[in-house]
Amino acid sequence: MFNKKKPNPEIIRNLKKIFSNENQIPDTSILSIAELTCHEPNCPPIETIITERAMDGKVRNWRIGKPINEILESDIVNLTNSHNHSH
């Protein structure tokens, strides 16, 4: 049995707020934050995917190479400055 720590909902709420402010995400968009385990080579063991679903159907993803509970505000700020998201 694995005793995997689930991400704290409060942390996720806070990350969404910081992320929305940094990226000027409109209130009409739906943000989701998910933790994925990666089994591919050269991939972090756990990465966090932030997905924006806009009203017009556009979907954008951002990736952070660490678990949700370890993400810092600076990671989100650096994400927005590096423009490494896909359209």
SULMOMO-V115455 format. One record per backbone hydrogen bond with DSSP energy under -1.0 kcal/mol. CO is the residue of the C=O (numbers start at 1). NH is the residue of the N-H. Records with the same first field share a line. If there is no record, write none. Layout:
CO=NH  NH
This chain:
8=12
9=13
10=14
11=15
12=16
13=17
14=18
15=19
16=20
17=21
18=22
19=23
20=25
26=29
30=53
32=51
34=49
36=47
45=38
47=36
48=64
49=34
50=62
51=32
52=60
53=30
54=57
58=54
60=52
61=86
62=50
64=48  66
67=70
68=71
72=76
73=77
74=78
75=79
76=80
77=81
78=82
79=83
86=61
